[in-house]
Amino acid sequence: MRHTLITVLAVLLIPTLSAADTLGVRVGANYWNYDIGGTARYKTKDSSNNIDVNKDLGYDDGNLGYYYISLEHPVPLLPNVRISKTDIDEDANGRLAQTVIYGDITFQANEDVSSKVQLDQTDITLYYSLLDNVVNLDLGLNAKYIDGKARITGAVSGTQTADISGWVPMAYVGIGADLPLTGLSVSADGAYVKYQSSSFYDFTVRATYTSPWFVGADVGYRKIKLDLDDFDDSFADVEFDGPYAGLYLHF
């Protein structure tokens, strides 16, 4: 019992010992250039109806700006907070290689199709800084709200729209190292969850420069992957990945 109590107290004290010395706020914006790849289908478990987003729908790459704000504080036991917003909105034109069923519509082989994909994501991350010096280690929870829509319109067959939405709780980890007296650091962070046969992850690696004048810069690589197995009737194995660069203010 004594050893159990010591272990519990140690776990509870870690956030206190590692809390930030002062209140810190970071507000940033990044420009992301990403490739799109994978397959999707809707309302059918038959994988022969997979639609290739590149070969069939014509998607290639895209770009967008995404934004975040983070708050680190010295209050014991309360987690730090990071909120980010990423809205993917792409459209393309293609031609189906084979006859497929998508939702309630059968699209014919060699049919010309237009499509639109929207994937709006809001991430709320609550985390503790277990290490906060030259080496940094953060652990916590990420709650990702997904609001997505995929629409396919065939020149002959008509239009079918698939919608997905909901909260996805994910484990979060961040690691990093500072180069003393330079303002430079390298870091990586990510969130992951697997539920039944579906899984989600979102991770970033970066190099950062923080200036003495409240301004900083990031360059890095981000990848988002959604492996859906009957999530709101959707089945997909889709990823978005590529380099990004951004600026932030820190106070």
PAZAPA-4460 file (N, C-alpha, C; in steps of 0.05 Angstrom, whole numbers, plus 32768, in hexadecimal, padded with zeros to 4 digits):
% residues 251
    n_x    n_y    n_z   ca_x   ca_y   ca_z    c_x    c_y    c_z   seq   type   mol
   8011   7FE8   8000   8000   8000   8000   8011   8019   8000     1      M     A
   8028   8019   8010   8039   8030   8011   8045   8036   7FF6     2      R     A
   804E   8020   7FE8   805A   8023   7FCE   8046   802E   7FBA     3      H     A
   802D   8025   7FBC   8018   802F   7FAB   8013   804D   7FAF     4      T     A
   8012   8055   7FC8   800E   8072   7FCE   8025   8083   7FC3     5      L     A
   803E   8078   7FC6   8055   8087   7FBC   8053   808B   7F9E     6      I     A
   804C   8075   7F90   8049   8076   7F73   8034   808B   7F6B     7      T     A
   801D   808A   7F78   8007   809D   7F71   8010   80BA   7F76     8      V     A
   801E   80BE   7F8D   8027   80DA   7F93   803C   80E3   7F7E     9      L     A
   804D   80D1   7F76   8061   80D8   7F62   8054   80E0   7F48    10      A     A
   8040   80D1   7F3F   8031   80D8   7F26   8023   80F3   7F28    11      V     A
   8018   80F8   7F40   800A   8111   7F44   801D   8129   7F45    12      L     A
   8035   8124   7F4F   8048   813A   7F52   8057   8141   7F39    13      L     A
   8058   812E   7F25   8067   8133   7F0D   805D   814D   7EFF    14      I     A
   8043   8151   7EFB   803A   816A   7EEE   8043   8182   7EFE    15      P     A
   8042   8181   7F1A   804A   8197   7F2A   8067   819E   7F27    16      T     A
   8078   818A   7F28   8095   818E   7F25   809D   8198   7F0A    17      L     A
   808D   8191   7EF6   8094   8198   7EDB   8085   81B0   7ED0    18      S     A
   8074   81BD   7EE0   8063   81D2   7ED7   8075   81EA   7ECD    19      A     A
   806A   81F9   7EBA   8079   8210   7EB0   807D   8224   7EC7    20      A     A
   8094   8233   7EC5   809A   8247   7EDA   8088   825F   7ED7    21      D     A
   8080   8266   7EBF   806F   827D   7EBA   8059   8276   7EA7    22      T     A
   8046   8288   7EA4   8031   8284   7E90   803C   8289   7E74    23      L     A
   8037   8276   7E62   8040   8279   7E47   802A   8275   7E33    24      G     A
   8028   8286   7E1F   8014   8284   7E0A   8022   8284   7DEF    25      V     A
   8019   8272   7DDD   8024   8272   7DC2   800C   8271   7DAE    26      R     A
   800D   8283   7D9A   7FF9   8284   7D86   8007   8282   7D6B    27      V     A
   7FFF   826E   7D5A   800D   826A   7D42   7FFC   8263   7D2A    28      G     A
   8008   8265   7D12   7FFA   825E   7CF9   800F   8250   7CE8    29      A     A
   8007   823A   7CDB   8018   822B   7CC9   800C   8228   7CAE    30      N     A
   801E   8227   7C99   8015   8222   7C7E   801F   8206   7C77    31      Y     A
   800B   81F4   7C70   8011   81D8   7C6C   800C   81D0   7C4F    32      W     A
   8020   81C4   7C42   801E   81BA   7C27   801D   819B   7C29    33      N     A
   8007   818E   7C22   8004   8172   7C28   7FFC   8162   7C0F    34      Y     A
   8004   8149   7C0F   7FFA   8136   7BFB   7FE2   8127   7C06    35      D     A
   7FD1   811E   7BF5   7FB9   810F   7BFC   7FBB   80F3   7BF0    36      I     A
   7FB5   80DF   7C00   7FB5   80C4   7BF5   7FA3   80B1   7C04    37      G     A
   7F9C   809B   7BF7   7F8C   8086   7C05   7F73   807E   7BF6    38      G     A
   7F61   8071   7C04   7F49   8066   7BF8   7F31   806C   7C0A    39      T     A
   7F19   806B   7BFF   7F01   8070   7C0E   7EE9   8061   7C02    40      A     A
   7ED6   805B   7C13   7EBC   8050   7C0A   7EA7   8058   7C1F    41      R     A
   7E8E   8054   7C18   7E78   805E   7C29   7E61   804A   7C29    42      Y     A
   7E58   8042   7C40   7E41   8030   7C44   7E44   8014   7C38    43      K     A
   7E5D   800C   7C33   7E61   7FF0   7C2A   7E7B   7FE6   7C36    44      T     A
   7E7A   7FCD   7C40   7E91   7FC0   7C4C   7EA2   7FB1   7C37    45      K     A
   7E99   7FB0   7C1E   7EA7   7FA2   7C09   7EBE   7FB4   7BFF    46      D     A
   7ED6   7FAB   7C04   7EEE   7FBB   7BFD   7EF2   7FBE   7BDE    47      S     A
   7EE3   7FAD   7BCF   7EE5   7FB0   7BB2   7ED9   7FCB   7BA8    48      S     A
   7ECB   7FD9   7BBA   7EC0   7FF3   7BB4   7ED2   800A   7BBD    49      N     A
   7EEA   8004   7BC5   7EFD   8019   7BCC   7F01   802C   7BB5    50      N     A
   7F01   8046   7BBB   7F06   805B   7BA7   7F21   8067   7BAE    51      I     A
   7F34   8066   7B9B   7F4E   8071   7B9F   7F4D   8090   7B9B    52      D     A
   7F54   809F   7BB0   7F51   80BC   7BAF   7F63   80C9   7B9B    53      V     A
   7F79   80BC   7B94   7F8B   80C7   7B7F   7F83   80BD   7B63    54      N     A
   7F83   80A3   7B5F   7F7E   8098   7B44   7F62   809C   7B3A    55      K     A
   7F4E   8099   7B4D   7F32   809B   7B44   7F27   80B8   7B46    56      D     A
   7F2E   80C6   7B5C   7F22   80E0   7B61   7F33   80F7   7B58    57      L     A
   7F4E   80F2   7B54   7F5F   8107   7B4A   7F6C   8119   7B5E    58      G     A
   7F6B   8112   7B78   7F79   8122   7B8C   7F97   811F   7B8A    59      Y     A
   7FA5   8134   7B90   7FC2   8134   7B8E   7FCE   8140   7BA8    60      D     A
   7FCE   815A   7BAA   7FD8   8168   7BC2   7FC7   8180   7BC8    61      D     A
   7FCC   818C   7BDF   7FBD   81A4   7BE7   7FCD   81B4   7BFA    62      G     A
   7FC2   81CB   7C02   7FCF   81DB   7C16   7FBB   81EB   7C26    63      N     A
   7FC2   81F2   7C3E   7FB0   8201   7C4F   7FC0   820E   7C66    64      L     A
   7FB3   8220   7C74   7FBD   822B   7C8C   7FAE   8220   7CA4    65      G     A
   7FBD   8219   7CB9   7FAF   8210   7CD2   7FBB   8220   7CE9    66      Y     A
   7FAC   8220   7CFF   7FB1   8233   7D15   7FB0   8226   7D30    67      Y     A
   7FBE   8231   7D43   7FBD   8226   7D5E   7FC3   823B   7D73    68      Y     A
   7FBB   8235   7D8B   7FC2   8245   7DA3   7FC8   8231   7DBA    69      I     A
   7FDD   8237   7DC9   7FE3   8226   7DE0   7FE8   8237   7DF8    70      S     A
   7FE2   822B   7E0F   7FE5   8238   7E29   7FF3   8225   7E3C    71      L     A
   800A   822E   7E46   8018   821F   7E5B   8019   8231   7E74    72      E     A
   8016   8225   7E8B   8012   8234   7EA4   8020   8226   7EBB    73      H     A
   8024   8235   7ED1   8031   8229   7EE9   801E   821D   7EFD    74      P     A
   8004   821B   7EF7   7FF1   8211   7F0B   7FF4   81F3   7F0E    75      V     A
   7FFA   81E9   7F26   7FFE   81CD   7F2A   7FE5   81BC   7F23    76      P     A
   7FEA   81A5   7F18   7FD6   8190   7F12   7FC3   8197   7EFB    77      L     A
   7FC1   81B1   7EF3   7FB0   81B7   7EDC   7FC0   81B3   7EC3    78      L     A
   7FB4   81A7   7EAE   7FC3   81A2   7E95   7FC6   81BC   7E85    79      P     A
   7FDB   81BC   7E74   7FDE   81D0   7E60   7FCA   81CB   7E4A    80      N     A
   7FC5   81DF   7E39   7FAF   81DD   7E25   7FBA   81E7   7E0A    81      V     A
   7FB3   81D8   7DF5   7FB9   81E0   7DDA   7FA0   81DC   7DC9    82      R     A
   7F98   81F0   7DB9   7F81   81EE   7DA8   7F8A   81F4   7D8B    83      I     A
   7F83   81E2   7D78   7F8B   81E7   7D5C   7F73   81E2   7D4A    84      S     A
   7F75   81EE   7D32   7F5F   81EB   7D1E   7F6C   81E6   7D03    85      K     A
   7F63   81D0   7CF6   7F6D   81C9   7CDC   7F54   81C2   7CCA    86      T     A
   7F50   81D1   7CB5   7F39   81CC   7CA3   7F43   81C5   7C88    87      D     A
   7F40   81AC   7C80   7F47   81A3   7C65   7F2F   81A5   7C53    88      I     A
   7F32   81B2   7C3C   7F1C   81B6   7C29   7F28   81B4   7C0C    89      D     A
   7F22   819D   7BFF   7F2E   8198   7BE5   7F18   818D   7BD2    90      E     A
   7F1C   8192   7BB8   7F0B   8187   7BA3   7F1C   817E   7B8C    91      D     A
   7F12   816C   7B7C   7F21   8160   7B65   7F0E   8154   7B51    92      A     A
   7F19   814F   7B3A   7F0A   8141   7B24   7F1A   8128   7B1C    93      N     A
   7F0B   8112   7B17   7F19   80FA   7B0F   7F06   80E8   7AFE    94      G     A
   7F10   80CF   7AFA   7F01   80BB   7AEB   7F04   80A0   7AF9    95      R     A
   7EEE   8093   7AFF   7EEE   807A   7B0D   7EFA   8063   7AFC    96      L     A
   7F0B   8053   7B08   7F17   803D   7AF9   7F05   8025   7AF8    97      A     A
   7EF2   8023   7B0A   7EE0   800C   7B0B   7EC5   8014   7B16    98      Q     A
   7EB1   8003   7B13   7E96   8008   7B1E   7E98   8005   7B3C    99      T     A
   7E8E   8018   7B4B   7E8F   8017   7B69   7E74   8020   7B74   100      V     A
   7E6E   8015   7B8C   7E57   801E   7B9B   7E61   8031   7BB1   101      I     A
   7E56   804A   7BB0   7E5D   805D   7BC5   7E43   8067   7BD1   102      Y     A
   7E3E   805F   7BEA   7E24   8066   7BF6   7E0D   8058   7BE8   103      G     A
   7DFA   8067   7BDE   7DE2   805C   7BD1   7DE4   805D   7BB3   104      D     A
   7DFB   8065   7BA9   7DFE   8068   7B8C   7E14   8056   7B81   105      I     A
   7E0E   804A   7B6A   7E22   803B   7B5B   7E2E   804C   7B45   106      T     A
   7E48   8052   7B48   7E56   8062   7B34   7E63   804F   7B20   107      F     A
   7E62   8056   7B06   7E6A   8044   7AF1   7E88   8047   7AEB   108      Q     A
   7E94   8031   7AE1   7EB0   8032   7AD8   7EB3   8047   7AC2   109      A     A
   7EC9   8056   7AC3   7ED0   806A   7AAF   7EBD   8083   7AB1   110      N     A
   7EAD   8084   7AC6   7E9C   809C   7AC9   7EAD   80B3   7AD4   111      E     A
   7EA9   80CB   7AC8   7EB6   80E3   7AD2   7EA8   80EC   7AEC   112      D     A
   7EB8   80F3   7B00   7EAD   80FA   7B1A   7EBB   8113   7B24   113      V     A
   7EAC   8123   7B33   7EB8   813A   7B42   7EB3   8134   7B5F   114      S     A
   7EC4   813E   7B70   7EC1   8138   7B8D   7ECB   814F   7B9E   115      S     A
   7EC3   814F   7BB7   7ECB   8163   7BCA   7ECE   8156   7BE5   116      K     A
   7EE4   815C   7BF3   7EEA   8152   7C0D   7EEE   8169   7C21   117      V     A
   7EE0   8168   7C37   7EE4   817B   7C4D   7EEA   816B   7C66   118      Q     A
   7EFF   8172   7C74   7F05   8165   7C8D   7F0E   817A   7CA1   119      L     A
   7EFB   8184   7CB0   7F00   8199   7CC4   7F07   818B   7CDF   120      D     A
   7F1D   8194   7CEB   7F26   8188   7D04   7F2C   819D   7D19   121      Q     A
   7F22   8199   7D30   7F28   81AA   7D47   7F35   8198   7D5D   122      T     A
   7F4D   819F   7D65   7F5B   8190   7D79   7F5E   819F   7D93   123      D     A
   7F56   8192   7DA9   7F5A   819E   7DC4   7F6C   818A   7DD3   124      I     A
   7F84   8193   7DD9   7F98   8182   7DE6   7F9D   818C   7E02   125      T     A
   7F99   8179   7E16   7FA0   817F   7E32   7FB8   816D   7E39   126      L     A
   7FCE   817A   7E42   7FE6   816B   7E46   7FF6   8175   7E5E   127      Y     A
   8007   8164   7E69   8019   816B   7E7E   8036   816A   7E73   128      Y     A
   8046   817D   7E7C   8062   817D   7E75   8072   816E   7E8A   129      S     A
   8078   8155   7E84   8087   8145   7E97   80A4   814C   7E99   130      L     A
   80AF   8156   7E83   80CA   8162   7E82   80C8   817D   7E74   131      L     A
   80D5   8191   7E7F   80D3   81AC   7E73   80ED   81BB   7E78   132      D     A
   8102   81B1   7E6A   811C   81BF   7E6C   812A   81BC   7E51   133      N     A
   8142   81B2   7E50   814F   81AE   7E36   8141   8198   7E27   134      V     A
   8138   8183   7E35   8127   816E   7E29   810A   8172   7E32   135      V     A
   80F8   816F   7E20   80DB   8173   7E26   80CB   815A   7E21   136      N     A
   80B8   8154   7E32   80A7   813E   7E2F   808B   8145   7E38   137      L     A
   8077   8144   7E27   805C   8149   7E2D   804B   8131   7E29   138      D     A
   8038   812C   7E3B   8025   8116   7E38   8009   8121   7E3E   139      L     A
   7FF5   8117   7E30   7FDA   8120   7E35   7FC5   8113   7E24   140      G     A
   7FAF   8121   7E21   7F98   8118   7E11   7F92   812C   7DFB   141      L     A
   7F8B   8123   7DE4   7F82   8134   7DCE   7F65   812C   7DC7   142      N     A
   7F53   8140   7DC7   7F38   813B   7DBE   7F35   8148   7DA3   143      A     A
   7F32   8138   7D8E   7F30   8142   7D72   7F13   8140   7D69   144      K     A
   7F08   8157   7D62   7EED   8157   7D56   7EEF   8157   7D38   145      Y     A
   7EE4   8143   7D2B   7EE5   8140   7D0E   7EC9   8147   7D02   146      I     A
   7EC9   8158   7CEF   7EB0   815E   7CE0   7EB7   815C   7CC2   147      D     A
   7EB0   8146   7CB6   7EB9   8141   7C9A   7EA2   813B   7C87   148      G     A
   7EA8   8141   7C6E   7E94   813C   7C59   7EA2   8135   7C3F   149      K     A
   7E99   8120   7C32   7EA4   8118   7C18   7E8D   8115   7C04   150      A     A
   7E8F   8123   7BEE   7E7A   8123   7BD9   7E86   811A   7BBF   151      R     A
   7E78   8107   7BB2   7E80   80FE   7B97   7E68   8102   7B84   152      I     A
   7E6D   810E   7B6E   7E58   8113   7B59   7E62   8106   7B3F   153      T     A
   7E51   80F4   7B35   7E57   80E7   7B1C   7E49   80F5   7B05   154      G     A
   7E56   80F5   7AED   7E4A   8101   7AD6   7E30   80F4   7ACE   155      A     A
   7E2D   80DB   7AD6   7E14   80CC   7ACF   7E05   80C4   7AE8   156      V     A
   7E12   80BB   7AFC   7E05   80AC   7B12   7DF8   80BE   7B27   157      S     A
   7E02   80D7   7B2A   7DF7   80E9   7B3E   7E0B   80EF   7B54   158      G     A
   7E00   80F8   7B6C   7E11   8102   7B81   7E0C   80F2   7B9B   159      T     A
   7E21   80EC   7BA9   7E1F   80DF   7BC3   7E32   80EE   7BD7   160      Q     A
   7E27   80F3   7BEF   7E37   8101   7C03   7E39   80F0   7C1C   161      T     A
   7E51   80EF   7C27   7E56   80E1   7C40   7E5F   80F5   7C55   162      A     A
   7E53   80F3   7C6D   7E5A   8105   7C83   7E64   80F5   7C9B   163      D     A
   7E79   80FF   7CA7   7E82   80F4   7CC1   7E87   810B   7CD4   164      I     A
   7E81   8106   7CED   7E86   811A   7D02   7E87   810C   7D1D   165      S     A
   7E96   8119   7D2F   7E97   810E   7D4B   7EB1   8114   7D58   166      G     A
   7EB2   8111   7D72   7ECA   8114   7D82   7EDA   80FA   7D82   167      W     A
   7EF4   80FD   7D80   7F07   80E6   7D81   7F1B   80EC   7D97   168      V     A
   7F1A   80DD   7DAE   7F2F   80E1   7DC3   7F48   80D2   7DBB   169      P     A
   7F5F   80E0   7DBE   7F79   80D4   7DB6   7F8E   80D9   7DCB   170      M     A
   7FA1   80C6   7DCD   7FB8   80C9   7DDF   7FCB   80DD   7DD2   171      A     A
   7FD8   80EE   7DE2   7FEA   8102   7DD7   8005   8100   7DE4   172      Y     A
   801B   8103   7DD4   8036   8104   7DDF   8046   8119   7DCE   173      V     A
   8057   8128   7DDC   8069   813A   7DCF   8085   8138   7DDB   174      G     A
   8099   8138   7DCA   80B5   8137   7DD3   80C5   814C   7DC5   175      I     A
   80DA   8156   7DD1   80EA   816A   7DC5   8105   816F   7DD3   176      G     A
   8117   817D   7DC6   8130   8184   7DD2   8138   81A0   7DC9   177      A     A
   8142   81B0   7DDB   814B   81CB   7DD6   816A   81CC   7DD2   178      D     A
   8173   81DD   7DC0   818F   81E2   7DBD   8196   81FB   7DCC   179      L     A
   81A2   81F9   7DE4   81A6   8210   7DF6   81B3   8228   7DE8   180      P     A
   81A9   8240   7DEF   81B5   8259   7DE7   81B1   825F   7DC9   181      L     A
   81A2   824F   7DBB   819E   8254   7D9E   8182   825C   7D97   182      T     A
   816E   8255   7DA7   8152   8259   7DA0   8147   8243   7D8E   183      G     A
   8158   822F   7D87   8150   821A   7D76   8147   8201   7D86   184      L     A
   8134   81F2   7D7B   812B   81DA   7D88   8120   81C7   7D72   185      S     A
   8120   81AE   7D79   8113   819A   7D68   80FE   818B   7D79   186      V     A
   80E8   8183   7D6D   80D3   8176   7D7C   80C1   8166   7D6A   187      S     A
   80B1   8156   7D77   809C   8146   7D69   8085   8142   7D7C   188      A     A
   806D   8142   7D71   8056   813C   7D82   8041   812E   7D71   189      D     A
   802F   811F   7D7E   801B   8111   7D6F   8005   8107   7D81   190      G     A
   7FEE   8100   7D75   7FD7   80F5   7D82   7FCF   80DC   7D73   191      A     A
   7FC6   80C8   7D82   7FBF   80AE   7D75   7FA9   80A1   7D85   192      Y     A
   7F97   8093   7D77   7F83   8082   7D83   7F7C   806B   7D70   193      V     A
   7F76   8055   7D7C   7F6B   803E   7D6C   7F53   8034   7D7B   194      K     A
   7F3C   8033   7D6C   7F23   802B   7D78   7F17   8016   7D66   195      Y     A
   7F14   7FFD   7D70   7F0B   7FE7   7D60   7F1D   7FE5   7D47   196      Q     A
   7F12   7FE7   7D30   7F22   7FE5   7D18   7F29   8000   7D0B   197      S     A
   7F22   8016   7D18   7F29   8030   7D0E   7F40   803C   7D1D   198      S     A
   7F50   804C   7D10   7F66   805A   7D1E   7F6A   8075   7D12   199      S     A
   7F75   8087   7D22   7F7B   80A2   7D1A   7F96   80AA   7D25   200      F     A
   7FA6   80B9   7D16   7FBD   80C6   7D22   7FC3   80E0   7D13   201      Y     A
   7FD1   80F1   7D22   7FD8   810B   7D18   7FF3   8112   7D26   202      D     A
   8009   8113   7D16   8022   8119   7D23   8032   812E   7D13   203      F     A
   8044   813B   7D21   8055   8150   7D15   8071   814E   7D20   204      T     A
   8084   8153   7D0E   80A0   8156   7D16   80A9   8172   7D0D   205      V     A
   80BA   8180   7D1C   80C0   819B   7D15   80DB   81A4   7D20   206      R     A
   80E6   81B9   7D13   80FC   81C9   7D1E   80F2   81E5   7D23   207      A     A
   80F9   81F0   7D3A   80EE   8209   7D43   8104   821D   7D4A   208      T     A
   80FF   8236   7D43   8110   824C   7D4C   80FF   8260   7D5C   209      Y     A
   8107   8265   7D75   80F9   8279   7D85   810B   8291   7D8A   210      T     A
   8102   82A8   7D81   8113   82C0   7D83   810E   82CD   7D9F   211      S     A
   811F   82E0   7DA6   811B   82EF   7DBF   8105   8304   7DBD   212      P     A
   80F8   8307   7DA6   80E6   831D   7DA1   80C9   8313   7D9D   213      W     A
   80C2   82FE   7DAB   80A6   82F4   7DAC   809D   82E7   7D92   214      F     A
   80AF   82E3   7D7F   80A8   82D7   7D65   80B9   82BD   7D61   215      V     A
   80AC   82A9   7D56   80BA   8290   7D50   80B2   8285   7D35   216      G     A
   80C0   8271   7D2C   80BB   8264   7D12   80BE   8246   7D14   217      A     A
   80AD   8237   7D05   80AD   821A   7D04   80B0   8211   7CE7   218      D     A
   80BF   81FC   7CE3   80BE   81ED   7CC9   80BC   81CF   7CD1   219      V     A
   80AB   81C0   7CC3   80A8   81A4   7CCB   8098   8194   7CB7   220      G     A
   808E   817E   7CC1   807F   816B   7CB0   8067   8161   7CC1   221      Y     A
   8050   8160   7CB5   8038   8157   7CC3   802A   8141   7CB3   222      R     A
   801F   812D   7CC2   8010   8118   7CB5   7FF7   8111   7CC4   223      K     A
   7FE1   8110   7CB7   7FC7   8108   7CC2   7FBE   80EF   7CB4   224      I     A
   7FB6   80DA   7CC2   7FAC   80C2   7CB6   7F92   80BA   7CC3   225      K     A
   7F7E   80B3   7CB3   7F64   80A9   7CBC   7F60   808E   7CB0   226      L     A
   7F5E   807A   7CC1   7F57   805F   7CB8   7F3C   8058   7CC4   227      D     A
   7F28   805B   7CB4   7F0C   8059   7CBE   7F00   803E   7CB6   228      L     A
   7EF4   8031   7CC9   7EE6   8018   7CC4   7ECA   801A   7CCF   229      D     A
   7EB7   8022   7CBD   7E9B   8026   7CC5   7E98   803D   7CD9   230      D     A
   7EA6   8053   7CD5   7EA3   806B   7CE5   7E8E   807D   7CD8   231      F     A
   7E76   807E   7CE3   7E60   808D   7CD7   7E5B   8082   7CBA   232      D     A
   7E5C   8067   7CB7   7E58   805A   7C9D   7E6E   805E   7C89   233      D     A
   7E84   806B   7C92   7E9B   8070   7C7F   7EB1   805C   7C84   234      S     A
   7EBE   8054   7C6E   7ED5   8043   7C6F   7EEB   8051   7C5F   235      F     A
   7F02   8055   7C6B   7F17   8065   7C5D   7F32   805F   7C69   236      A     A
   7F46   8062   7C58   7F62   8061   7C61   7F6F   8078   7C53   237      D     A
   7F6E   8090   7C5F   7F76   80A9   7C51   7F8B   80B7   7C62   238      V     A
   7F9E   80C3   7C55   7FB3   80D2   7C63   7FB9   80EC   7C55   239      E     A
   7FC1   8100   7C65   7FCA   811A   7C5B   7FE5   811F   7C68   240      F     A
   7FFA   8124   7C58   8014   8128   7C64   8025   813A   7C52   241      D     A
   8037   8149   7C60   8049   815B   7C51   8056   816F   7C63   242      G     A
   8067   8180   7C57   8076   8194   7C67   8064   81AC   7C6E   243      P     A
   806D   81BB   7C82   8060   81D3   7C89   8074   81E7   7C94   244      Y     A
   806C   8201   7C95   807D   8216   7CA1   806A   8229   7CAE   245      A     A
   8073   8236   7CC4   8061   8248   7CD1   806F   825B   7CE4   246      G     A
   8060   826F   7CEE   8069   8283   7D01   8058   8282   7D19   247      L     A
   8062   828B   7D30   8052   828D   7D48   805C   82A4   7D59   248      Y     A
   804A   82AD   7D6B   8050   82C1   7D7F   8050   82B2   7D9A   249      L     A
   8063   82B9   7DAC   8064   82AD   7DC6   8067   82C3   7DDB   250      H     A
   8058   82C0   7DF1   8058   82D4   7E06   805E   82C7   7E21   251      F     A
***
